[in-house]
């Protein structure tokens, strides 16, 4: 067996590259033909039923508007119902046939069963399930002293997608529906300050890739992968399990630019209606995948250089139990960050801070 593995280690990689080189032109042509066909015969969403989790802001809100323009029936789910009222009115004005808003926690199976059952009782079917609930962070793992935030990150980013899918799956199989997943480039691109977020997104993508094989053609799955985009997370909003809202003070003052959420949402809905397996925005991020596979040292060296240029590391101080200072080590103490649950709502300005900000 050792001799066989040694031979396979030597023979398989170059043979696979040669096969891929010959097959690539034909595969590209087939993919282009499929894309054109699906574009002309895209799914008509009029009167279809779409459930959108995390619909109160950001990507979820914009996806709701895109489905509304296609005259679908919408079921908008978020932790707080009042945040959905204005969005539901906008969706109706844009053309949505019917809009139902439901307050639910997607990390609780019983809540997921409740909003799925309410949807079935009202419409009798589910055609698209759009999972957009997500939560990012910008702290170094080694500096965390309060781990209470860990379960929230993993619950929302992973179980907050799995539970709605589990409950809705029988109805999606009946309608030959689709599942749309809000993933991220961090699922395979290792960016600093995002260890837990990256781990949760990687687990999420692998879950749906496995589910895709299990379901075959019964339910379509579209994995939407984004890089940096502008949304409410730019302003540091953070939703805790008990519903309390917390501001990441030092991040709220950081101005982060990114691609428009509207464009990404439009691509997601169009891709889902075409039956695309993947939607990537912006697409140039895909080039980093080549480095990840064939030259991982390039990414590691790049991040080392980028971090070295910023000198001493400064984190978001979420859960670190460390004070936040203005003007460096000799500055005035502004906030004692003992726990994410105890952060004050007053704005704090941090000078000379270059943040890697997760936009979601």
C-alpha positions as CSV (number, residue, x, y, z in Angstrom):
1,X,0.0,0.0,0.0
2,X,2.8,2.4,0.8
3,X,4.4,1.7,-2.6
4,X,1.0,2.3,-4.3
5,X,0.5,5.6,-2.5
6,X,4.0,6.8,-3.4
7,X,3.3,6.1,-7.1
8,X,-0.1,7.8,-6.9
9,X,1.5,10.9,-5.2
10,X,3.9,11.1,-8.1
11,X,1.6,10.3,-11.0
12,X,-1.8,11.7,-10.2
13,X,-1.1,15.5,-9.8
14,X,0.6,16.0,-13.2
15,X,-1.8,13.6,-15.0
16,X,-4.8,15.6,-13.5
17,X,-3.3,18.9,-14.7
18,X,-2.9,17.5,-18.2
19,X,-6.5,16.2,-18.3
20,X,-7.7,19.5,-17.0
21,X,-5.8,21.5,-19.7
22,X,-7.4,19.4,-22.4
23,X,-10.9,19.4,-20.9
24,X,-11.0,23.1,-20.0
25,X,-12.0,24.5,-23.4
26,X,-14.9,22.0,-23.8
27,X,-16.1,22.6,-20.2
28,X,-16.0,26.4,-20.7
29,X,-18.1,26.0,-23.9
30,X,-20.6,23.8,-22.2
31,X,-20.9,26.2,-19.2
32,X,-21.4,29.2,-21.6
33,X,-24.2,27.3,-23.5
34,X,-25.9,26.4,-20.2
35,X,-25.7,30.0,-19.0
36,X,-27.2,31.3,-22.2
37,X,-30.0,28.7,-22.1
38,X,-30.8,29.4,-18.4
39,X,-30.8,33.1,-19.0
40,X,-33.4,32.9,-21.7
41,X,-35.5,30.4,-19.8
42,X,-35.0,31.8,-16.3
43,X,-37.5,30.9,-13.6
44,X,-40.6,33.1,-13.5
45,X,-41.0,34.1,-9.9
46,X,-44.5,35.7,-10.2
47,X,-46.7,34.2,-7.4
48,X,-43.9,32.0,-6.2
49,X,-43.2,31.9,-2.4
50,X,-39.8,33.1,-1.1
51,X,-38.6,33.0,2.5
52,X,-35.7,35.3,3.3
53,X,-34.0,35.1,6.7
54,X,-32.0,38.0,8.0
55,X,-34.1,40.3,5.9
56,X,-34.0,43.3,8.2
57,X,-31.0,45.0,6.5
58,X,-28.0,44.6,4.2
59,X,-28.0,41.8,1.7
60,X,-31.3,40.3,2.9
61,X,-33.2,43.6,2.5
62,X,-31.9,44.1,-1.0
63,X,-32.7,40.5,-2.0
64,X,-36.2,41.1,-0.8
65,X,-36.5,44.1,-3.1
66,X,-35.2,42.1,-6.1
67,X,-37.7,39.3,-5.5
68,X,-40.4,42.0,-5.1
69,X,-39.6,43.3,-8.6
70,X,-40.3,39.8,-9.9
71,X,-43.8,39.9,-8.2
72,X,-43.1,37.1,-5.8
73,X,-44.8,36.4,-2.4
74,X,-42.4,37.2,0.3
75,X,-41.9,35.9,3.8
76,X,-39.4,38.2,5.7
77,X,-37.8,36.8,8.8
78,X,-35.7,38.7,11.3
79,X,-35.2,38.8,15.1
80,X,-37.2,42.0,15.4
81,X,-40.5,42.4,13.6
82,X,-40.6,46.2,13.7
83,X,-37.4,46.4,11.6
84,X,-39.2,44.6,8.8
85,X,-42.2,46.9,8.6
86,X,-40.7,49.6,6.4
87,X,-39.0,46.9,4.3
88,X,-42.3,45.1,3.7
89,X,-43.9,48.4,2.6
90,X,-41.1,49.1,0.2
91,X,-41.4,45.5,-1.2
92,X,-45.1,46.0,-1.8
93,X,-44.5,49.2,-3.7
94,X,-41.9,47.4,-5.8
95,X,-44.4,44.8,-6.9
96,X,-44.5,42.0,-4.3
97,X,-47.8,40.2,-4.4
98,X,-47.9,39.5,-0.6
99,X,-45.5,40.2,2.2
100,X,-45.6,38.4,5.5
101,X,-43.2,39.5,8.3
102,X,-42.3,37.1,11.1
103,X,-40.1,37.6,14.2
104,X,-38.0,34.5,14.7
105,X,-34.5,33.4,15.8
106,X,-33.0,31.2,13.0
107,X,-30.7,29.5,15.5
108,X,-33.7,27.9,17.2
109,X,-35.3,24.9,15.5
110,X,-38.7,25.6,17.0
111,X,-38.7,29.2,15.7
112,X,-37.7,27.9,12.2
113,X,-40.6,25.4,12.3
114,X,-43.0,28.2,13.3
115,X,-42.2,30.5,10.4
116,X,-42.1,27.6,7.9
117,X,-45.5,26.4,9.1
118,X,-46.9,29.9,9.0
119,X,-45.7,30.1,5.4
120,X,-47.3,26.7,4.4
121,X,-50.5,27.6,6.2
122,X,-50.8,30.8,4.2
123,X,-49.4,29.9,0.8
124,X,-49.3,26.1,0.8
125,X,-45.8,26.0,-0.6
126,X,-42.2,27.2,-0.5
127,X,-40.2,27.8,-3.7
128,X,-37.1,29.6,-2.6
129,X,-35.4,29.7,0.8
130,X,-32.8,32.5,1.0
131,X,-30.5,32.3,4.0
132,X,-28.8,35.6,4.6
133,X,-28.4,35.8,8.4
134,X,-24.7,36.3,9.1
135,X,-22.4,37.9,11.6
136,X,-18.7,39.0,11.1
137,X,-15.9,40.0,13.5
138,X,-12.6,41.7,13.3
139,X,-10.6,40.5,16.3
140,X,-7.5,38.4,16.7
141,X,-8.3,35.1,18.2
142,X,-5.3,35.0,20.6
143,X,-6.4,38.3,22.2
144,X,-9.9,37.2,23.2
145,X,-10.5,37.0,26.9
146,X,-14.3,36.8,26.9
147,X,-15.4,33.8,24.8
148,X,-19.1,34.5,25.3
149,X,-19.2,35.8,21.7
150,X,-18.0,32.5,20.2
151,X,-21.3,30.6,20.3
152,X,-23.1,33.6,18.7
153,X,-20.8,33.7,15.8
154,X,-21.0,29.9,15.1
155,X,-24.7,29.7,15.7
156,X,-25.7,32.5,13.4
157,X,-23.2,31.8,10.6
158,X,-23.7,28.0,10.6
159,X,-26.8,26.7,12.5
160,X,-28.8,29.8,11.4
161,X,-28.6,28.3,7.9
162,X,-28.9,24.6,8.7
163,X,-32.1,24.8,10.8
164,X,-34.2,26.7,8.3
165,X,-32.9,24.4,5.6
166,X,-33.7,21.3,7.6
167,X,-37.3,22.3,8.3
168,X,-38.1,23.7,4.8
169,X,-36.5,20.9,2.8
170,X,-39.5,18.6,2.5
171,X,-41.6,21.5,1.0
172,X,-38.7,22.5,-1.3
173,X,-38.6,19.0,-2.6
174,X,-42.3,19.1,-3.3
175,X,-41.9,22.3,-5.4
176,X,-38.5,21.5,-6.9
177,X,-37.4,24.7,-5.2
178,X,-34.1,26.3,-4.5
179,X,-31.9,27.2,-1.5
180,X,-29.8,30.3,-1.7
181,X,-26.8,30.5,0.7
182,X,-25.0,33.7,1.8
183,X,-21.4,32.5,1.9
184,X,-18.2,34.5,1.8
185,X,-14.8,34.5,0.2
186,X,-13.4,33.9,3.7
187,X,-14.6,30.3,3.4
188,X,-11.5,29.6,1.4
189,X,-9.4,32.8,1.6
190,X,-7.7,33.0,5.0
191,X,-8.0,36.7,6.0
192,X,-6.6,37.9,9.4
193,X,-9.0,38.8,12.2
194,X,-11.7,36.5,10.9
195,X,-10.8,33.1,12.2
196,X,-14.2,32.1,13.6
197,X,-16.2,33.7,10.8
198,X,-14.0,31.9,8.2
199,X,-14.4,28.6,10.0
200,X,-18.2,28.9,10.1
201,X,-18.4,29.9,6.5
202,X,-16.2,27.1,5.4
203,X,-18.3,24.6,7.3
204,X,-21.4,26.2,5.7
205,X,-20.1,25.8,2.2
206,X,-19.1,22.2,2.7
207,X,-22.5,21.4,4.2
208,X,-24.3,22.7,1.2
209,X,-21.9,21.1,-1.3
210,X,-22.6,17.7,0.4
211,X,-26.3,18.4,0.4
212,X,-26.2,19.3,-3.3
213,X,-25.0,15.7,-4.0
214,X,-27.5,14.2,-1.7
215,X,-30.5,16.0,-3.2
216,X,-29.3,15.6,-6.8
217,X,-31.8,17.6,-8.9
218,X,-34.7,17.6,-6.4
219,X,-33.7,21.0,-5.0
220,X,-31.3,23.5,-6.5
221,X,-28.6,25.1,-4.4
222,X,-27.0,28.5,-5.2
223,X,-23.9,29.4,-3.1
224,X,-23.4,33.2,-3.2
225,X,-19.8,34.2,-2.4
226,X,-18.9,37.8,-1.8
227,X,-15.8,39.8,-1.0
228,X,-16.1,43.3,0.5
229,X,-19.4,44.9,0.2
230,X,-21.1,47.8,1.9
231,X,-23.9,47.1,4.4
232,X,-25.0,47.7,7.9
233,X,-22.0,45.7,9.3
234,X,-19.9,48.6,8.0
235,X,-21.4,50.6,10.9
236,X,-20.7,47.9,13.4
237,X,-24.2,46.6,14.2
238,X,-24.2,43.4,16.2
239,X,-27.2,41.4,17.3
240,X,-27.0,39.3,20.4
241,X,-29.0,36.2,21.2
242,X,-31.3,37.9,23.7
243,X,-32.0,40.6,21.2
244,X,-29.9,43.3,22.7
245,X,-28.1,45.5,20.1
246,X,-24.5,46.4,20.6
247,X,-22.2,48.8,18.7
248,X,-18.6,48.0,17.9
249,X,-17.5,51.5,18.8
250,X,-14.0,51.5,17.4
251,X,-15.3,49.9,14.2
252,X,-18.2,52.3,13.8
253,X,-15.9,55.2,13.1
254,X,-13.9,53.3,10.4
255,X,-15.0,54.2,6.8
256,X,-15.0,51.1,4.7
257,X,-15.8,51.1,1.0
258,X,-17.0,48.1,-1.0
259,X,-19.1,47.0,-3.9
260,X,-22.8,48.0,-3.7
261,X,-25.0,45.5,-1.9
262,X,-27.7,46.2,-4.5
263,X,-25.6,44.8,-7.3
264,X,-24.7,41.7,-5.4
265,X,-28.4,41.1,-4.4
266,X,-29.4,41.5,-8.1
267,X,-26.8,38.9,-9.1
268,X,-27.9,36.5,-6.4
269,X,-31.6,36.5,-7.4
270,X,-30.8,36.4,-11.1
271,X,-28.4,33.5,-10.5
272,X,-30.9,31.6,-8.4
273,X,-33.6,32.0,-11.0
274,X,-31.2,30.7,-13.7
275,X,-30.2,27.7,-11.4
276,X,-26.6,28.8,-11.1
277,X,-24.6,26.7,-8.6
278,X,-22.4,29.7,-7.7
279,X,-22.6,33.4,-7.7
280,X,-19.4,35.2,-7.1
281,X,-19.0,39.0,-6.5
282,X,-16.6,40.4,-7.4
283,X,-15.4,37.7,-9.7
284,X,-11.7,38.7,-9.6
285,X,-11.5,37.2,-6.1
286,X,-11.5,33.8,-7.8
287,X,-7.9,34.4,-8.9
288,X,-6.8,34.0,-5.2
289,X,-8.2,30.5,-5.3
290,X,-5.4,29.6,-7.7
291,X,-2.8,30.9,-5.2
292,X,-4.6,29.1,-2.3
293,X,-4.3,25.7,-4.2
294,X,-1.0,26.1,-6.1
295,X,1.0,28.8,-4.2
296,X,-0.3,29.1,-0.6
297,X,3.0,30.7,0.5
298,X,2.2,33.7,-1.6
299,X,-0.9,34.5,0.4
300,X,0.9,33.9,3.7
301,X,3.8,36.2,2.7
302,X,1.3,38.9,1.4
303,X,-0.5,39.0,4.7
304,X,2.7,39.1,6.7
305,X,3.8,42.1,4.7
306,X,0.5,43.9,5.1
307,X,0.4,43.3,8.8
308,X,4.0,44.3,9.2
309,X,3.4,47.7,7.6
310,X,0.8,48.6,10.3
311,X,3.3,48.1,13.1
312,X,1.8,47.1,16.5
313,X,-1.5,45.2,16.1
314,X,-4.7,46.9,17.1
315,X,-7.9,44.8,17.3
316,X,-11.5,45.6,17.6
317,X,-11.1,44.9,21.4
318,X,-14.3,42.8,21.3
319,X,-14.2,40.4,24.2
320,X,-10.6,41.2,25.0
321,X,-11.1,42.8,28.4
322,X,-8.6,45.5,27.3
323,X,-9.1,49.3,27.4
324,X,-9.5,51.3,24.2
325,X,-7.2,54.3,23.9
326,X,-7.3,57.4,21.8
327,X,-4.0,58.7,20.4
328,X,-1.9,55.6,21.1
329,X,-0.5,54.3,24.3
330,X,-0.2,57.7,25.9
331,X,-3.7,58.8,25.0
332,X,-6.8,59.0,27.1
333,X,-8.7,55.9,28.2
334,X,-12.1,55.9,26.5
335,X,-13.7,52.6,27.1
336,X,-13.1,49.5,29.3
337,X,-14.0,46.6,27.0
338,X,-14.7,43.8,29.5
339,X,-17.4,42.1,27.6
340,X,-19.3,42.6,24.3
341,X,-22.6,42.8,26.3
342,X,-21.3,45.7,28.4
343,X,-20.1,48.1,25.7
344,X,-21.6,51.5,25.9
345,X,-23.6,53.2,23.1
346,X,-21.6,56.4,23.1
347,X,-19.5,56.9,19.9
348,X,-15.8,56.5,20.3
349,X,-13.2,57.9,17.8
350,X,-10.0,55.9,17.3
351,X,-7.2,57.7,15.5
352,X,-4.5,56.0,13.5
353,X,-6.5,52.7,13.3
354,X,-6.4,50.7,10.1
355,X,-9.2,48.1,10.5
356,X,-9.8,45.1,8.4
357,X,-13.6,45.4,8.5
358,X,-15.9,42.5,7.7
359,X,-18.8,43.7,5.6
360,X,-21.9,41.6,5.6
